Amino acid sequence: MLCITNVQNCEIIWKKNDVFENQLSLLTQNPVFTNSVFSRHKLPENVLELPPTTYPNPLFRLNKSQLLELKLKEIKHLVKIPPRSMSETDQFYKNIIDIFHEYLIKDTKLAVFYLDLITEPLVREAVFEYLRKFYEKELLRLSILAFIEDPLSPACRRAVKFNIYKILDDSREDPQAAANIALNYISKLALTGRVNQWTIFLAEEYLLLLYKNLPKEQWTQLFAALVQTNIKLNNIQHYNVIKDLLLAGSGLDKFVARTGMLCAKWHHTEEPYLSDTQKQKMTLYFLLNELARFTQDMIRQKDVTTLNMYLELLVTKFEALNDPNHLQLVLSIMLSHSMAFKGPQECLQFLRYIVDANLQVVPKTLLRVLTALRLDQFYDEALLLVNYLHKEKLCPTERSNLVSEIIKIITGKFSRHPKIALGYFSSLFNDANNNALRTLKDLLLLDLVYGPGLVNSLFAVVEQAEIHEGLKNSKMTHAILRELYVVTLRSLPLEQRTSPVLISKLYEEYKKKIDEAKETDDELSPFSQDQLDEKILTLFLDLLVRKDAEARDNFDLVYDPFKFATAKLIFNNFFEAQPARNTIKSTYIFDLMISSGLLKHHDLRFSLSAFKKARDLGLPITFNQVNPLIIHHYLKGEMDKAQQWFMLLIQSGAKAKSVAADRLFDIAKEQKWTYTGTRYRNAVRVKLRAARREFAKLSTNPTAGLNIGSDVAVSSASDITMGEELEIILHQIAAKNADENPRK
């Protein structure tokens, strides 16, 4: 749970008085307040319909208990009805101070809400002055009050750091307890809702005492509290340890890592908009490159509403920093946005904008364009860009990405012609000893393409493609091999490529290569632990248990006991070797096998085993892992077990937006479970409507809001092809680079 329910530990520190001593009245402490002259009556039933001319305002006649019984919207309505004299509000203000003191620790958010009902400046200052004197020996409460009043004041900032350090110093004999008390204290500051515009940095000694003595399950709450208060760890490495753990965690953990929302719940992860205050805190806290990363994540997920929010925050942060060194990063994100949602033509217009604005176009930017062209199947234009890029000075990572793109372009353009792909593969990766082609032969891929026994040790049958010399002898990677598997298997008849016998043989040879690399500790091998991932394994399993292994718009599974038994053997064999935790990059393989295991073959034991493996690897819980378990128990009439799995789904924050999810929510409602997911379901629907509106706005200029040459035309000639347009732009880039870097 993110919210603090047991907060009494916070009061251990410097506790002097927990209640007003001798019920000190405001009359004796501050003569501004006098008893109300109005008698107390019950509120009318239709409070929200009272007009602003109502007199006397019934709010001012209530005692503390009655005031606490009001709904928040009723209080907000009544407080707008003005008094006709100051004396009317004296009892009301006294009640507020009593409520504030009583709830400051046990419900900070509520206490601040009531305190903020006092808006008259002189009265508000008198109240704060009174409370400051009352808390002068209660340093914890006094610092929270100071944070409510003005987080930017030097006194407040000194008090906050002093309290955190003192909590951690005074309890070094029990550092876990001290860390929990410090976390509760920071959470109280966060619950005030105040925006702290100047970062408070914690010394490294204390930040280590804080986060390393908290269980990782509490890091979500710690991170949220730090974002809300703008308290930072002055060592970025420690901060990244916490953030990266959350980004690799559950759906709810990821959401908190990207927003810093306190007390986040499942439905919050799908709400389309955040409050202005929350966005302001995010802009203040997150670095520009963090906002860029979050924006890029949303681009990949095609989450247009959240994407546009992060894009707004990115531009706001960029403008606040006013540093032209960040321009290239912002433009690259803008370009990714244009590529993902507006298509290649708009992407080229944006690229032309960058050129015409006399801004530098780096290879990394062009590689992004190359990827976009490939994904949209503009292969000829992509190859045109390849011909330009291979002449550029690329760093090793960029060169590796270019080579990877070449293979993906060729396997996409010639998707059922593996011989062409093998020709490029040979030219790019083969050496004098034919090691790359020997690897493919060992994996049985050459036999599938050319026929068994037709490829000899000289590999003369493989026709090499003509490529630039600078691209030869490239490093073969595991990801490249996956592309060769795909294009080879795609060329086979359906019955052959989904044959359990063939898949078993392919997996056996593949696994031998992994074992060899492990035994020889060959770090350069594409099968080394550093390069290994689950994508080739996933391809094998997809072919066995899915109706269409390459479909992206459905998750249709086949019922075939033999194929499923083969898939299980392969799956279990792979994980018996205990692959490194970072080998499995995605939850998909577990989604697939659990869904097939339960929804088609009713294999509970295997599915539970797979679920446990995913947890052991530190992978997040997903809908497609938990939903089959819920449905399995529901169909068997085991409602308690079904409900337990449903609660786990809610607590994980996993996305649940499919037709299957709608059915699950209907089951929860039918069974009258404690939580039915109604708020989450409603949030999903609202977000879908918001997404439609956002898509309608995508025709606007993507550089709006950036003061970077708004007078530059962003247009493309309508009488030339996209390939010609790209060629013109590349010529301009080359000419500009030549002018800036003349040969000596």
Protein Blocks (a to p, Z undefined) as FASTA:
>chain_A
ZZdfblmlmmmgopfbfcdehhiafklmomkbccdfbdcddddfklmlpcfkbccdfklm
pcfklmmmpcfklmmmmmmpccfbfklmmmmmmmmmmmmmmmmmmommlmmmmmmmpmbf
klmmmmmmmmmmmmmmmmklmmmmmmmmommbmklmmmmmmmmmmmmmmmmmlmmlmmmm
mmmmmmmmmmnopacfbdcdddfklmmmmmmmpcfklmmmmmmmmmmnopacfbfklmmm
mmmmmmmmcfklmmmmmnopghiafklmmpfbdcfklmmmmmmmpcfklmmmmmmmmmmn
opaklmmmmmmmmmmmmmmnopaklmmmmmmmmmmmmmmmnojklmmmmmmmmmmnopac
dfklmmmmmmmmmmnopaklmmmmmmmmmmpccdfklmmmmmmmmmmmmmmmmmmlmklm
mmmmmmmmmcfkommmmmmmmnommmmmnoghkacfkommpccddddfklgoiacdfklm
mmmmmmmmmmpcfklmmgmklmmmmmmmmmmmmmmmmmnopakbckbmklpccklmmmmm
mmmmpmblkbckbccdcddfklmmmmmmmmmmmmmnopafklpmbfklmmmmmmmmmmmn
opaklmmmmmmmmmmnopacdfklmmmmmmmmmmnopaklmmmmmmmmmmnopacfbfkl
mmmmmmmmmnopabgolmmmmmmmmmmmmmmmmmmmmmpcfkgoiaghjlbccdddfkbc
fklmmmmmmmmmmmmmmmmmccZZ
